Amino acid sequence: MSEYLIVRLSNNRQAKKPWLVWSESQQEVIASGELSAEQALDEIASYAQARHTIVLLNSADVLLKEVNIPAGGARQFDAMLPYLVEDDVAQDVDGMHFTVLAKQGQIAHVAGVDREWLARELETLKQAGFNVTKVLPDALALPDVDGIAAVELAGQWLLKKQAYQALTIESDWLAIVAQSEWVKQGDDWLALHAYSPLPELNLAPEQDWQQAEPQLVMQLLGRQAMFTPVNLLTGCFKPKSGVGRYLKVWRKAAIAAGVVAVVLVAQNLIQTYQAEQQAAKYRAESERIFRSVLVGKTKIPTVSYLKRELDNEAKRLSGGNSDESLLVWMAKLPSAIKSVPDFTLTGIKFDRQRGEIQLQASSQDFQAFEQARAKLEEQFSVQQGQLSKSGQLVVGDLILKPR
């Protein structure tokens, strides 16, 4: 299929809805137009027949952010993501749909959008007969250039300086952004290629802002949108597979594929369940440590609250240098002892003057302490204290120092 319908949507109910039909094989615009705020999308439903529909979201309605991937948290990153960005968004993160656009080393480029709004728009398009195959922020559909690509659309400037970094501002703010750090790389000004006429701006002598050949904005965005890997149709919005249409033709193959799919789904469910159980175990252990360190505080409403309070306590205990104190040490404990069965921490004491942590623990036998000591020695210098029997349990201490 070489023809596409591209339509731009905004969470602003007063915004117009520009659209365009592009033929990739003929390299030309077949039709284009703009719906007023009052006009329904089904007025252009005829153009959606036998064509893929690409939806461009106003980037002002989308959170685009770089997020550091926590050490050891790559596998659980998707589940952790809402809590890593909750301090940067005004709305409840539980009401947002997040997509990881790309990962580069320990950095993840993510996008977040209001889930209810996106679901409502997609359902409206579906009911009108649109076959939506891709959704992305409009600014990320700007061309890839050496520097910044920019275009003006509906009273806003769209700016893109990397594959996953973009900004949408009101047109009056362009002069302010032109003097900001956003248009720099280090101490150097980035070049800018504008595909719409630039207004009069007070630029520094070193700023190279060029007027590129003006183009029809929706054509410019649409052609890039067809080939970009960016797509917010993930998770609950991911399109369903069309395998069912071929089951009658390839019955045996479909049955075999179905069996394989069931096995894979079952395996995935088991892995997901195990991951959730492990995450719950880590959370419970973190909360137990939290309550043992911060006596008197019992309520833990969010993960970010737990992290913040532990960070504050670590700074207090270490005289402000938490990077070399309790929080960093505690972060290593779960990975160091998670594989030791029947080994339970019952208390933690941190001695900043000596630079050591005393772990108080219990287990079913002496062997568990030996296993825990061996695991901890992979991260720390370990000194084992006296072990004793208390009822059915073995109790004792382990003293940890940095290597």
Backbone torsions as a table, in degrees:
resi	resn	phi	psi	omega
1	MET	NA	118.4	-172.6
2	SER	-109.9	6.3	178.4
3	GLU	-116.2	139.8	-174.8
4	TYR	-132.2	143.2	170.0
5	LEU	-104.3	121.5	179.2
6	ILE	-112.5	127.6	-179.8
7	VAL	-133.6	139.2	-179.9
8	ARG	-104.8	131.5	-178.7
9	LEU	-122.5	151.5	179.6
10	SER	-135.3	149.8	176.9
11	ASN	-75.5	-8.3	175.7
12	ASN	-81.3	114.3	-175.4
13	ARG	-65.5	-16.5	179.5
14	GLN	-90.8	-3.4	-175.1
15	ALA	-79.1	145.1	174.5
16	LYS	-77.7	165.0	-176.3
17	LYS	-123.1	91.2	177.8
18	PRO	-72.0	149.4	-179.7
19	TRP	-147.7	162.7	-177.4
20	LEU	-159.0	143.3	172.6
21	VAL	-110.0	123.3	-176.8
22	TRP	-119.1	136.0	174.8
23	SER	-102.9	113.7	179.9
24	GLU	-71.2	-34.8	-179.0
25	SER	-70.1	-38.1	-179.6
26	GLN	-92.4	-10.3	-179.9
27	GLN	54.7	50.1	179.2
28	GLU	-154.3	160.4	176.5
29	VAL	-82.1	125.6	178.4
30	ILE	-86.9	-40.0	179.0
31	ALA	-159.6	155.3	177.4
32	SER	-157.5	163.9	179.7
33	GLY	176.6	-165.9	-177.3
34	GLU	-150.8	126.1	176.0
35	LEU	-90.5	139.0	175.4
36	SER	-72.9	169.3	-179.8
37	ALA	-60.0	-30.5	-177.2
38	GLU	-82.9	-19.6	-176.9
39	GLN	-79.7	140.2	-179.2
40	ALA	-85.3	154.6	-179.4
41	LEU	-65.3	-25.1	-177.9
42	ASP	-67.7	-8.2	176.2
43	GLU	-69.9	-18.8	176.4
44	ILE	-114.1	18.6	-178.0
45	ALA	-62.0	-29.5	-179.2
46	SER	-62.9	-30.0	179.1
47	TYR	-75.2	-14.5	-178.8
48	ALA	-85.1	-11.4	-177.7
49	GLN	-65.2	129.1	177.6
50	ALA	60.5	24.0	177.4
51	ARG	-133.6	148.1	170.0
52	HIS	-73.9	144.9	175.9
53	THR	-111.5	129.5	175.2
54	ILE	-111.4	125.9	-178.8
55	VAL	-102.8	123.4	173.7
56	LEU	-98.9	122.9	177.5
57	LEU	-93.8	138.8	173.5
58	ASN	-55.5	120.1	-175.8
59	SER	-63.5	-18.5	175.2
60	ALA	-65.8	-19.5	179.4
61	ASP	-97.0	6.0	-175.5
62	VAL	-123.9	133.8	172.9
63	LEU	-83.8	120.3	174.8
64	LEU	-116.2	121.9	-170.8
65	LYS	-151.1	148.2	169.6
66	GLU	-92.9	132.7	-177.8
67	VAL	-127.2	134.1	174.9
68	ASN	-75.2	130.9	177.1
69	ILE	-81.0	118.7	-178.7
70	PRO	-58.7	146.5	178.1
71	ALA	-58.7	127.6	-179.9
72	GLY	75.9	6.2	-176.2
73	GLY	-107.9	16.7	-175.6
74	ALA	-61.9	-42.4	-176.4
75	ARG	-70.2	-32.6	-178.2
76	GLN	-98.7	12.9	-171.7
77	PHE	-61.1	-43.0	-178.2
78	ASP	-59.5	-39.1	179.6
79	ALA	-72.7	-31.2	-178.7
80	MET	-81.4	-22.6	-170.2
81	LEU	-51.3	-48.6	-178.5
82	PRO	-56.0	-36.2	-177.5
83	TYR	-79.0	-19.9	177.7
84	LEU	-77.9	-20.9	-177.3
85	VAL	-114.8	1.3	-172.3
86	GLU	-62.8	-25.9	179.0
87	ASP	-77.3	-9.1	-175.9
88	ASP	-106.3	0.0	-178.9
89	VAL	-122.9	148.6	-177.1
90	ALA	-81.4	-28.4	-176.0
91	GLN	-96.4	169.7	178.9
92	ASP	-65.6	124.8	-177.8
93	VAL	-65.1	-21.8	178.2
94	ASP	-66.8	-18.3	179.2
95	GLY	-96.9	11.2	-177.4
96	MET	-112.4	149.5	174.8
97	HIS	-103.3	123.3	-177.1
98	PHE	-110.6	144.1	175.8
99	THR	-132.5	131.1	173.2
100	VAL	-85.0	110.2	-176.9
101	LEU	-74.6	-39.1	-179.7
102	ALA	-168.6	157.9	174.5
103	LYS	-123.7	131.3	179.0
104	GLN	-129.2	99.5	-175.5
105	GLY	65.0	-124.8	-179.8
106	GLN	-95.0	13.1	179.3
107	ILE	-112.3	134.3	175.0
108	ALA	-116.6	133.8	174.3
109	HIS	-96.0	120.2	-173.6
110	VAL	-125.9	157.3	174.9
111	ALA	-129.6	140.9	178.1
112	GLY	-132.7	140.6	-178.4
113	VAL	-144.3	152.9	178.6
114	ASP	-59.2	117.8	-174.2
115	ARG	-64.9	-43.2	-176.9
116	GLU	-64.3	-42.4	179.3
117	TRP	-64.3	-46.8	-179.7
118	LEU	-62.0	-42.6	179.6
119	ALA	-62.7	-39.2	-179.5
120	ARG	-66.0	-43.4	-179.8
121	GLU	-66.4	-41.7	-180.0
122	LEU	-66.6	-37.2	178.3
123	GLU	-67.3	-39.2	176.8
124	THR	-60.5	-44.7	178.9
125	LEU	-65.2	-40.7	179.8
126	LYS	-63.1	-45.2	-179.5
127	GLN	-63.9	-28.2	179.8
128	ALA	-86.7	-1.7	176.3
129	GLY	94.8	13.5	178.5
130	PHE	-80.6	136.8	175.7
131	ASN	-100.7	87.4	-175.8
132	VAL	-80.8	119.1	-178.9
133	THR	-111.4	-12.8	-178.9
134	LYS	-154.1	141.0	174.6
135	VAL	-133.7	131.4	179.3
136	LEU	-154.4	158.6	175.2
137	PRO	-65.2	137.4	-174.6
138	ASP	-61.1	-37.2	-176.8
139	ALA	-65.6	-27.9	178.0
140	LEU	-76.2	-6.0	176.4
141	ALA	-93.3	5.9	173.8
142	LEU	-71.2	155.9	-179.6
143	PRO	-62.1	152.6	173.5
144	ASP	-82.9	118.6	-178.6
145	VAL	-130.6	169.6	175.3
146	ASP	-82.7	92.6	-175.5
147	GLY	123.0	-128.4	-176.6
148	ILE	-120.0	134.2	171.5
149	ALA	-101.7	140.0	-176.1
150	ALA	-143.4	147.9	175.8
151	VAL	-154.6	150.2	178.8
152	GLU	-102.2	134.1	-178.7
153	LEU	-147.3	122.1	174.3
154	ALA	53.4	46.5	176.4
155	GLY	76.9	14.6	179.1
156	GLN	-133.6	149.1	172.8
157	TRP	-101.6	128.7	175.6
158	LEU	-100.5	126.1	-177.8
159	LEU	-125.5	135.1	178.6
160	LYS	-136.3	125.1	-178.8
161	LYS	-116.4	-11.9	172.3
162	GLN	-148.1	173.9	-175.3
163	ALA	-56.6	-31.1	-175.3
164	TYR	-126.5	13.7	178.4
165	GLN	-118.1	120.7	-177.7
166	ALA	-150.6	166.7	-175.9
167	LEU	-150.2	139.4	174.1
168	THR	-123.4	127.3	-176.7
169	ILE	-133.6	159.3	171.5
170	GLU	-65.5	146.5	-174.2
171	SER	-56.5	-34.0	-178.4
172	ASP	-67.3	-17.2	-176.7
173	TRP	-90.0	-2.5	-175.9
174	LEU	-60.6	-38.2	-179.7
175	ALA	-63.3	-34.0	178.8
176	ILE	-72.1	-46.0	-180.0
177	VAL	-63.0	-32.6	-179.3
178	ALA	-61.6	-21.4	179.8
179	GLN	-105.0	6.1	-173.5
180	SER	-93.4	169.2	178.0
181	GLU	-69.3	-18.3	-176.6
182	TRP	-63.5	-27.9	-178.4
183	VAL	-96.5	20.1	177.5
184	LYS	-118.9	159.0	168.4
185	GLN	-126.2	102.9	-170.4
186	GLY	69.4	-124.2	177.9
187	ASP	-97.2	-1.2	-175.0
188	ASP	-99.5	140.1	175.5
189	TRP	-74.1	137.9	176.0
190	LEU	-83.9	142.8	173.6
191	ALA	-68.7	152.5	179.8
192	LEU	-131.0	133.8	177.2
193	HIS	-112.3	111.3	-177.2
194	ALA	-99.6	126.4	179.0
195	TYR	-97.8	9.0	171.4
196	SER	-131.9	155.4	-179.5
197	PRO	-58.3	130.4	179.0
198	LEU	-83.1	142.7	174.5
199	PRO	-77.8	176.6	175.2
200	GLU	-67.2	125.1	-177.7
201	LEU	-132.4	147.7	176.9
202	ASN	-92.4	89.1	-175.8
203	LEU	-98.0	151.5	174.6
204	ALA	-69.7	154.3	-179.5
205	PRO	-56.7	-30.1	-177.5
206	GLU	-83.2	-8.6	-177.5
207	GLN	-79.1	120.7	-179.1
208	ASP	-103.5	87.7	178.6
209	TRP	-105.8	110.8	-173.1
210	GLN	-105.1	149.1	175.4
211	GLN	-92.4	105.1	176.8
212	ALA	-77.7	173.0	179.1
213	GLU	-64.9	120.3	-178.9
214	PRO	-59.4	142.5	179.3
215	GLN	-135.8	159.9	172.4
216	LEU	-62.1	120.3	-169.2
217	VAL	-58.5	-47.8	-178.1
218	MET	-64.9	-31.3	175.8
219	GLN	-68.4	-44.1	178.9
220	LEU	-58.4	-47.8	-178.4
221	LEU	-71.1	-40.5	-176.1
222	GLY	-63.8	-41.4	-177.4
223	ARG	-65.7	-36.5	177.1
224	GLN	-73.6	-36.8	-177.5
225	ALA	-63.4	-29.6	-178.4
226	MET	-63.2	-31.1	-170.4
227	PHE	-113.7	-9.4	178.9
228	THR	-69.7	143.7	176.8
229	PRO	-77.0	-8.5	-178.9
230	VAL	-65.9	128.2	179.0
231	ASN	-156.6	121.8	179.4
232	LEU	-85.3	1.6	177.3
233	LEU	-80.5	73.5	179.4
234	THR	-123.9	171.0	178.0
235	GLY	58.0	-127.3	-177.7
236	CYS	-68.6	-13.7	179.7
237	PHE	-98.7	0.3	-178.6
238	LYS	-65.7	129.0	-178.3
239	PRO	-59.4	143.5	178.5
240	LYS	-75.0	150.1	-179.8
241	SER	-68.8	147.0	178.4
242	GLY	-97.1	24.0	-177.8
243	VAL	-60.3	-33.6	-175.7
244	GLY	-57.9	-26.3	-178.7
245	ARG	-68.7	-19.8	-175.9
246	TYR	-106.4	5.5	-176.6
247	LEU	-64.1	-36.3	-178.4
248	LYS	-69.4	-35.0	-178.9
249	VAL	-76.3	-42.5	-177.5
250	TRP	-116.2	62.5	-171.4
251	ARG	-60.6	-52.4	-177.7
252	LYS	-63.3	-44.0	179.4
253	ALA	-63.3	-36.8	179.8
254	ALA	-67.1	-40.0	179.0
255	ILE	-63.7	-45.1	178.6
256	ALA	-61.3	-43.1	178.8
257	ALA	-63.7	-36.9	179.0
258	GLY	-64.1	-41.1	178.6
259	VAL	-63.0	-45.7	178.7
260	VAL	-61.0	-41.2	-179.6
261	ALA	-62.6	-41.8	179.4
262	VAL	-61.7	-43.7	179.6
263	VAL	-62.2	-44.4	-179.4
264	LEU	-65.4	-40.9	178.7
265	VAL	-64.0	-43.7	179.1
266	ALA	-61.2	-42.9	178.2
267	GLN	-62.6	-41.7	179.4
268	ASN	-65.0	-40.3	178.6
269	LEU	-63.4	-41.7	179.0
270	ILE	-63.5	-44.8	179.5
271	GLN	-63.9	-40.3	178.2
272	THR	-63.7	-43.8	179.3
273	TYR	-61.9	-44.3	179.6
274	GLN	-63.4	-39.9	178.7
275	ALA	-64.6	-40.9	178.9
276	GLU	-65.5	-39.8	178.2
277	GLN	-64.0	-42.3	179.3
278	GLN	-65.6	-41.1	178.5
279	ALA	-63.2	-40.9	178.4
280	ALA	-64.0	-37.8	178.5
281	LYS	-65.0	-44.0	177.8
282	TYR	-62.2	-42.2	-179.5
283	ARG	-63.4	-43.0	179.9
284	ALA	-63.2	-41.5	179.4
285	GLU	-66.9	-39.0	177.5
286	SER	-63.1	-41.3	179.6
287	GLU	-67.7	-37.0	178.9
288	ARG	-65.1	-43.8	177.4
289	ILE	-63.0	-41.3	178.6
290	PHE	-55.2	-48.0	-176.3
291	ARG	-72.3	-28.4	178.5
292	SER	-76.3	-31.6	179.1
293	VAL	-82.4	-43.1	-178.3
294	LEU	-104.8	78.9	-177.7
295	VAL	-63.6	133.2	179.1
296	GLY	101.2	-17.8	177.4
297	LYS	-101.4	116.6	-175.5
298	THR	-115.0	-29.4	-177.3
299	LYS	-86.5	130.9	178.8
300	ILE	-127.6	88.4	-173.7
301	PRO	-68.6	-36.6	-177.2
302	THR	-142.3	162.7	176.9
303	VAL	-64.5	-38.3	-179.8
304	SER	-64.4	-34.0	176.4
305	TYR	-64.2	-46.0	179.1
306	LEU	-57.9	-47.7	-178.7
307	LYS	-62.8	-43.9	-177.8
308	ARG	-63.5	-44.0	-178.4
309	GLU	-67.1	-40.9	177.3
310	LEU	-65.0	-37.4	178.5
311	ASP	-64.1	-43.9	178.1
312	ASN	-62.0	-42.4	-180.0
313	GLU	-66.5	-38.1	178.8
314	ALA	-63.7	-42.0	178.3
315	LYS	-63.5	-38.9	179.4
316	ARG	-64.8	-43.7	-177.4
317	LEU	-70.3	-31.4	-173.6
318	SER	-103.6	10.2	-179.3
319	GLY	72.5	22.0	174.8
320	GLY	106.4	-15.2	-177.3
321	ASN	-98.8	77.3	-174.9
322	SER	-72.5	-18.3	-178.3
323	ASP	-67.5	-22.1	-178.1
324	GLU	-114.5	21.4	-173.0
325	SER	-130.6	-142.9	-166.1
326	LEU	-59.3	-44.7	-173.9
327	LEU	-61.7	-43.8	179.9
328	VAL	-64.8	-40.9	178.9
329	TRP	-62.7	-47.3	-177.3
330	MET	-63.6	-31.6	-179.6
331	ALA	-64.8	-25.9	-178.6
332	LYS	-85.1	-17.9	-172.9
333	LEU	-64.0	-48.4	-177.0
334	PRO	-57.1	-43.2	-178.9
335	SER	-69.1	-26.2	-177.0
336	ALA	-78.2	-32.0	-173.6
337	ILE	-117.5	4.0	-174.7
338	LYS	-64.5	-26.9	-176.4
339	SER	-89.2	-0.6	-179.7
340	VAL	-90.0	115.3	-177.8
341	PRO	-73.7	148.9	173.3
342	ASP	56.7	30.8	177.7
343	PHE	-115.5	116.2	-172.7
344	THR	-123.2	126.8	173.5
345	LEU	-74.9	131.4	178.2
346	THR	-113.3	-10.5	178.3
347	GLY	-172.9	155.3	179.2
348	ILE	-136.5	131.9	175.0
349	LYS	-125.6	130.3	-178.1
350	PHE	-112.8	120.8	178.6
351	ASP	-108.3	100.3	-177.0
352	ARG	-67.1	-36.2	-178.7
353	GLN	-62.5	-42.3	179.4
354	ARG	-85.9	-15.0	-177.9
355	GLY	66.6	47.0	-178.0
356	GLU	-145.2	158.8	175.1
357	ILE	-119.5	133.1	174.5
358	GLN	-104.2	118.0	177.6
359	LEU	-95.9	129.5	172.2
360	GLN	-105.3	128.6	-172.7
361	ALA	-144.8	167.0	176.3
362	SER	-139.1	155.7	178.7
363	SER	-155.6	175.0	179.5
364	GLN	-79.3	-23.6	-177.2
365	ASP	-152.9	171.9	-179.0
366	PHE	-70.5	-27.9	-177.2
367	GLN	-61.6	-35.7	-180.0
368	ALA	-61.6	-37.5	177.7
369	PHE	-65.3	-39.4	178.9
370	GLU	-64.6	-40.9	177.9
371	GLN	-65.3	-41.8	179.4
372	ALA	-63.6	-41.9	178.7
373	ARG	-60.5	-42.6	-179.6
374	ALA	-64.0	-41.9	178.9
375	LYS	-66.1	-42.5	-178.1
376	LEU	-67.4	-29.4	179.9
377	GLU	-66.7	-14.5	174.2
378	GLU	-70.5	-22.0	-177.0
379	GLN	-115.2	-29.7	-170.8
380	PHE	-133.2	169.8	164.3
381	SER	-89.4	122.8	-168.8
382	VAL	-116.8	133.6	172.0
383	GLN	-121.8	122.7	-177.0
384	GLN	-89.4	130.3	177.2
385	GLY	-84.4	-167.1	-178.3
386	GLN	-73.3	138.3	176.4
387	LEU	-106.8	145.1	179.6
388	SER	-148.9	160.3	177.5
389	LYS	-90.6	134.2	174.7
390	SER	-132.9	94.4	-174.9
391	GLY	69.8	-124.7	179.0
392	GLN	-90.0	-1.1	-174.0
393	LEU	-110.4	153.1	170.1
394	VAL	-101.4	127.1	-179.2
395	VAL	-120.4	152.2	179.8
396	GLY	-178.9	-176.5	-176.3
397	ASP	-123.4	150.9	170.1
398	LEU	-130.4	129.2	-179.1
399	ILE	-106.2	124.9	-175.9
400	LEU	-110.6	137.0	173.1
401	LYS	-132.9	150.8	178.2
402	PRO	-66.9	150.5	178.8
403	ARG	-75.4	NA	NA
